[in-house]
């Protein structure tokens, strides 16, 4: 199991991303709009920089839903390879046949 503090920190980041998503999108639209004056785009850039860093989606780390492990993560299954192997060995995942010889 991963440290509880690391998992909770990541959960806080997810909440911040959801909270600021609309505001960030609006500011980025202004920044990317070439028809707007440069001063207005620069002000939007400063406002975007003033938002919390953890409100950026890139700061979220993909973690295993079962153990919280940050590495060897399968996006489709939302779990790590180790958790997949353990659950596959017990037969908890339908359709997964674990071979051993």
N, C-alpha and C positions, 0 to 999 in steps of 0.2 A: 504494500500500500504506500501511496505517496504521502508526503507530509500534508496534514490537514490545512496548514496555513497556505501552502502553495495552491491547493485546490480552491480554497476560499478566495484567495487573491484573484484567481482566474475567474471565479464566479462574480466577484465585484466588478471586474473589467467587463464581463458580459452585460451586466446591468447598466454600466456607464455607456457602453456602445449603444444599447437600445434607447437610453435616455437622450443621447445627443445625436442620434442618427439623422433626424430630419434637419436639425440646425447645421450639421456638418455638410449635408448634401446641398442645402440652399447656398451656403457660403462657397462651396466648391463650384457650383453652377455659375455664380457671379465671377469667380476667379478665372474660370475657363472660357467665359464669354468674351470673345475678342472684340465685339462691337461696343462694349462698355468702356468708359474712359479709364485710363491707367490709374488715376487717383482712387476711383471707386474700387477697382480690383485690388489695389494695394491695401486699402482699408479692410476689405474682406479678408485678405491674407493675414493681416494683423489680428483680426477677430478670431480667425481659425487657429492661429498660433496661441491665442489666449485661452482656448478651450483645454480641458484636462487632457494630458497625453494618453491616459488610459481609456479615453473615449474613442480612440482610433481602433478600427476593426483589426488592424494588423497586429495589435498588441495581444490579441487573444491567442492562447496556446491550445492546440488540440490535445485533449487528454482523454484517456480511457474512461468510459462511463463506469466500469466495474471497479478498477483499482486506482484510477487517477494518474497512471503512468503517462509521462509526457512523450516518450519515444516509442518507435515501432508501432505507430497508430494506423489502423485501417479506417479510412474515412467512411467507407460504405457501411461498416459494421459498428463504428463508433467505439471500438475497443482495441486494446493492444494485442500483439501476437501471443503474448503469454496468457492473457485472459481467454483468448480464443482457443488456445490449446487446452487449457484447463476445462473450459465449458464443453469443448468438443469431446474430450476424454470421458466426461460424465454423461454425454448424450443429451445435454441441455439445449443444443442448437439443432433444430429440425433440418434435415437434409444434409447435414455435415457428417461424412464418414471419415473417421481418422484411421489411417492405415498404420499398422505396425507389423514388422516382420522380424 
